[in-house]
């Protein structure tokens, strides 16, 4: 069984450092299944803000033609201090991810859209995104419907089940 990919200083983390539960998602902004995980995880985090933290890494899938550029856009936003704002916006606007729309999303969240356009055209963040994806593959991720829960990988229907179990566990605890 592949090793859990360790969380590092390079990771983007949402939630308290000392959270009871650590979730790690390898996601694709154009994938409806990744969006489904995003929505469920946000629900958990909203219900239990002191108990859950999320680490997000990129896993753009080739069948989604805009996924790689979307991931690069999120990284470009992150360079301007707006990783999570862009992350949430792209999942909410999953059908609007052309290059021009990605730049419009940058403008909408109040970051320098010219810098985002430049980063996309120069592929400034492409290598970082692809390195994250390769890390996911090495860790055993095979689909964009995935979630590590405290180091254990769940994929496909098991993701939905484990989130339900976490909700029950956190409600009791």
C-alpha positions in Angstrom: 0.0 0.0 0.0 1.4 3.4 -0.9 2.5 5.8 1.8 0.4 8.7 2.9 1.9 11.8 1.4 3.2 13.9 4.3 1.8 17.4 4.8 4.5 20.0 4.3 5.0 23.8 4.5 4.2 24.0 0.8 0.7 22.7 1.3 -2.4 25.0 1.5 -4.3 24.2 4.7 -7.7 25.4 5.7 -8.7 25.0 9.3 -7.0 24.8 12.7 -3.5 23.3 12.9 -4.5 21.1 15.8 -7.7 19.8 14.3 -9.0 16.4 15.4 -9.4 15.3 11.7 -7.1 16.0 8.8 -8.6 15.7 5.3 -6.4 15.7 2.1 -8.1 16.1 -1.2 -6.5 15.7 -4.6 -8.9 17.7 -6.7 -9.7 18.8 -10.3 -11.6 22.0 -10.6 -13.5 20.9 -13.7 -14.6 17.5 -12.3 -18.1 17.2 -10.9 -16.9 14.5 -8.5 -14.2 16.7 -7.1 -16.8 19.4 -6.6 -19.0 16.9 -4.8 -16.1 16.2 -2.4 -15.5 20.0 -2.0 -19.2 20.6 -1.1 -19.3 17.7 1.4 -16.0 18.8 3.0 -17.1 22.4 3.3 -20.2 21.2 5.0 -18.2 19.2 7.6 -15.8 22.2 8.1 -18.8 24.5 8.6 -20.4 22.2 11.1 -17.2 21.4 13.0 -14.9 24.4 12.4 -12.5 23.5 15.3 -12.3 19.8 14.5 -11.6 19.5 10.8 -8.8 20.8 8.6 -8.4 20.4 4.8 -5.3 20.1 2.8 -5.9 20.6 -1.0 -3.6 19.4 -3.8 -4.1 19.5 -7.5 -5.1 16.4 -9.6 -6.1 17.8 -13.0 -7.5 14.9 -15.1 -6.7 14.9 -18.8 -10.4 14.4 -19.9 -11.1 17.9 -18.5 -9.6 20.3 -21.0 -9.6 23.3 -18.6 -8.5 21.6 -15.4 -4.8 22.2 -15.7 -5.3 25.9 -16.5 -7.7 26.2 -13.6 -5.2 24.7 -11.2 -2.6 27.1 -12.5 -5.0 29.9 -11.9 -5.5 28.9 -8.3 -1.8 28.8 -7.8 -1.4 32.3 -9.5 -4.1 33.5 -7.1 -2.3 31.9 -4.2 0.8 33.9 -5.2 -1.3 37.0 -4.5 -2.7 35.6 -1.2 -6.0 34.4 -2.6 -5.6 30.7 -3.0 -8.8 29.7 -1.1 -10.9 32.5 -2.6 -10.0 31.3 -6.1 -10.3 27.6 -5.1 -13.9 28.2 -3.9 -14.8 30.4 -6.8 -13.7 27.9 -9.4 -15.6 25.0 -7.8 -18.7 27.3 -7.7 -18.2 28.2 -11.4 -17.1 24.9 -12.7 -18.7 25.3 -16.2 -16.9 28.6 -16.7 -13.2 27.8 -16.9 -11.9 29.0 -20.3 -8.7 31.0 -20.2 -10.7 34.3 -20.5 -13.2 33.2 -17.8 -10.3 32.3 -15.5 -8.9 35.8 -15.8 -12.4 37.2 -15.2 -12.6 35.2 -12.0 -9.3 36.7 -10.9 -10.8 40.2 -11.4 -14.0 39.2 -9.6 -12.1 38.2 -6.4 -10.0 41.4 -6.5 -6.6 40.2 -7.5 -4.4 41.4 -10.4 -5.9 39.7 -13.4 -3.0 40.7 -15.6 -0.7 38.8 -13.4 -2.9 35.7 -13.6 -3.1 36.0 -17.4 0.7 36.3 -17.6 1.2 33.3 -15.3 -1.2 31.3 -17.5 0.5 32.3 -20.8 4.0 31.6 -19.4 2.9 28.4 -17.6 4.6 29.7 -14.4 2.8 27.2 -12.1 2.4 24.2 -14.4 5.3 22.2 -13.1 4.2 22.7 -9.5 0.7 21.5 -10.4 2.0 18.4 -12.2 4.4 17.6 -9.4 1.4 17.6 -7.0 -0.6 15.3 -9.3 2.3 12.9 -9.6 2.5 12.8 -5.8 -1.1 11.9 -5.7 -0.5 9.0 -8.2 2.4 7.8 -6.1 0.1 7.9 -3.0 -2.4 5.6 -4.8 -4.9 8.2 -6.0 -6.6 6.9 -9.2 -9.6 9.2 -9.5 -10.6 12.7 -8.8 -13.3 11.4 -6.3 -10.8 10.8 -3.5 -10.1 11.9 0.1 -7.5 11.0 2.6 -8.9 10.9 6.1 -6.1 11.0 8.8 -3.8 9.2 6.3 -6.2 6.6 4.9 -7.2 6.9 1.3 -10.9 6.6 0.3 -12.1 6.7 -3.3 -15.3 6.6 -5.3 -18.4 5.7 -3.3 -16.2 5.1 -0.1 -15.7 8.9 0.0 -19.3 9.6 0.5 -19.6 6.9 3.1 -16.6 8.1 5.1 -17.8 11.7 5.1 -21.2 10.5 6.5 -19.3 8.4 9.2 -17.2 11.5 10.1 -20.3 13.6 10.5 -21.7 11.0 12.9 -18.5 10.6 14.8 -18.0 14.4 15.2 -21.6 14.8 16.3 -21.2 12.3 19.1 -17.7 13.5 20.0 
